[in-house]
Amino acid sequence: MSTRVVVTGGAGFIGRAVVSELQRRGHGVTVVDDLSKEGAESPRDVRFERIDLTDAARTRAAFEGHDVCVNLAAKIGGIAYFHKFPADILAENDRIYSATFRAAAQLKFRRIVFISSSMVFENASVFPSRETDLLTTPPPVSAYGFSKLSGEYYCRAFYDQFALPYTIIRPFNAYGADELPGDEVGIAHVIPDLIKKALDAGSSDAPLELLGNGDQTRCFTHVRDIARGIVAAMESPAGVNEDFNISTAQETRILDLARMIHERCRPGVPFRVTSAPTFAYDIQRRVPEVSKALSLLNWRAETTLESGLDEVIAAYRARR
C-alpha cells in the first residue's frame, strides 16, 4: 500500500538513498530539508520544501497531508565534527526532535521512523551488540551519541503520552558514492577521507595517515542496504515500536580498510601508513548483532565492502 511519507533530512547522504528506495517501492514522498549540510542537494522529481526544522509552525505545515515521517534531519559529521561542534549538535538536534515529533503526534501520523546511530553503543562492552544490550550499556559520552540516544527517548515518550507509533533504526557506518570527503580530516567519515587521501597521493610514496593505530574496527554498510532496511522497517507491521540494528555483519579493521583503498587507488605503490593522534571518543570496536532485522523484517545487507569500495572509488575518480 502506498504511503505518503515526509522525509526530514532527505537531501542528505542517507536521505537521498531513502527517497530513492521509497519511490522505487511506490510511496509518495516529500523531502523537507534546510540544505545546510555540505553535499546536500535540492532533490529532483520529488516534492521539496526548504525549511528550518527547528521552526515548529513551518514543520507542522510541511507535515500536513502525510502518514509517516522518516526523521533523518540532524547535525552530523565525522569524529572531528563531533568534537568541534558539541553544543550545536545537542541544541540543534533537540529543537529538531521537538518540532518533528510534536508535528507527527498532532497530525496523528501512523508512525515516525527515527534514524538513530550506532554511536548510542559508544560504551558497549558486549559484542556483537544486540538491540537489548543498550538497556545495560552506559550512555554515550559524545554529544552526538547522547543526542541520538535522546531521540530514541523521544520515540518512547511520544508513544507513551500521545500514542505515536515509532520505529528506531540504528545504521552502522554508512558509506556510498554520494558522500563527499571533508576539507579537514575527521569532519566527514573515514571511507571518503581515505579515498581522497589515496587519490591525492597518487603514485608518490607518501604514506596514508590514519587517526590512531588502525586497530579500530567498524562494520561498513552500503547506503543502499541501509535505505532498504529503513523502508522495510517502515512498511512492516513487525517494525512498530521496535528498534533495529541495520548493518552488515562484516567487521573490518581500519588498517585493513586503508589497505583495501590503497590497493585500489594506488596499485604498485608500497602500502605504508602513519598514525595521527585520535580523539577521546574514537571507539575501538563497534559490532552489532543483526539477526533481529533478518528475523522480523527479512532484511540483510547484500553489498560486500570489496564491491562497495570498487563502486565508490570509481565514482570519486569520475568526479575528479
C-alpha positions, -999 to +999 in steps of 0.1 A: +000+000+000+013+034-010+021+057+019+026+095+020+060+099+036+077+131+047+115+126+048+133+151+070+169+155+060+160+138+027+185+159+008+215+144+027+236+114+020+214+087+036+183+107+029+188+106-008+191+069-008+160+065+013+140+088-010+151+066-040+140+034-022+107+049-012+100+059-048+111+025-061+086+010-037+058+033-049+054+056-020+046+093-022+075+114-009+080+149+003+115+160+013+120+186+040+155+199+044+173+232+050+202+222+028+227+233+055+248+201+053+277+202+029+268+179+000+231+183+005+213+187-029+179+200-037+161+168-049+146+164-083+115+145-093+101+148-058+082+174-038+107+195-018+103+221+009+133+240+022+126+249+058+143+252+091+130+222+111+135+239+144+106+262+134+076+243+148+049+261+129+066+256+095+074+220+103+038+212+111+026+229+079+051+208+059+039+176+076+002+181+068-012+156+044+013+128+052+010+095+070+046+087+081+077+106+089+112+092+083+133+115+105+169+118+093+174+155+100+203+161+124+236+178+129+260+150+118+296+145+106+328+126+113+347+123+146+363+157+143+329+173+137+316+157+170+345+174+189+343+207+171+306+214+175+292+196+205+270+224+218+255+229+183+248+192+180+229+190+213+209+222+210+200+219+173+191+183+173+169+187+204+150+215+187+146+194+155+133+164+175+108+186+194+093+201+163+092+169+142+078+146+169+052+172+180+040+177+145+037+140+138+018+135+171-006+164+165-013+152+130-019+116+141+007+101+119+007+063+116+043+062+125+076+081+129+107+063+118+136+077+138+171+073+123+194+069+153+230+059+152+255+032+161+270+059+183+245+050+210+266+019+215+297+041+222+303+024+256+293-011+246+313-039+261+293-069+247+300-078+210+282-083+188+258-058+205+222-068+205+194-042+205+186-052+241+222-046+252+215-009+250+195-012+282+226-021+302+251+000+282+263+032+298+251+063+279+274+078+253+299+104+263+300+122+230+274+149+223+263+133+191+258+098+206+239+113+235+218+134+211+208+103+192+200+084+224+178+113+233+160+109+201+152+073+210+138+086+243+116+110+223+102+080+204+091+062+236+079+093+253+057+104+225+043+069+222+036+068+260+019+103+260+004+106+226+002+070+212+025+080+183+039+046+170+076+046+162+104+026+147+141+031+157+168+024+132+205+023+141+226+024+109+262+013+113+289+032+094+271+041+062+292+047+030+284+052-006+293+070-038+273+102-029+292+110+003+318+137-001+351+139+018+357+168+041+383+196+037+395+187+072+403+151+084+375+137+105+348+162+095+335+136+070+337+099+075+366+076+072+360+060+038+356+092+018+385+107+038+409+078+030+398+076-007+406+113-011+440+109+006+449+079-016+438+096-048+456+128-039+488+109-031+487+091-065+519+074-074+541+091-048+554+070-019+536+092+007+520+071+035+483+072+043+476+090+075+452+072+099+437+086+131+450+062+158+468+030+151+443+015+128+432-013+151+397+002+155+370-020+139+338-010+122+310-026+102+308-006+070+273-008+055+264+004+020+239+032+020+216+013-004+214-016+020+206+009+049+179+025+028+163-009+021+164-016+058+148+017+067+119+012+042+114-024+051+110-015+088+087+014+078+065-009+057+063-039+081+038-042+110+066-060+128+086-028+129+060-009+151+076+002+184+107-018+177+144-009+173+168-024+148+205-026+141+208-021+104+243-032+094+265-056+077+279-084+099+314-079+083+338-064+109+367-046+094+399-031+109+406+005+098+441-006+089+427-033+066+402-008+051+431+016+044+450-013+027+419-021+005+415+015-005+453+019-012+454-012-034+425+001-055+437+037-057+475+033-059+483-001-075+520-009-074+528+016-047+540+001-014+514+003+014+526+025+043+507+043+070+514+069+097+494+075+128+479+108+139+466+115+173+430+104+175+401+117+196+387+108+230+356+093+215+372+072+188+357+039+199+380+009+194+353-016+185+317-013+172+300-045+161+262-051+160+242-083+163+219-082+132+197-112+135+166-092+146+163-074+113+166-107+095+140-125+116+114-097+118+120-078+085+136-104+063+164-079+057+202-084+055+230-063+040+238-075+005+268-054-006+303-066+003+328-040+013+350-051-015+324-044-042+311-013-025+346+002-024+350-006-062+318+014-069+326+043-046+362+047-059+350+046-095+325+074-087+351+095-070+375+091-099+348+102-123+342+134-103+378+145-101 
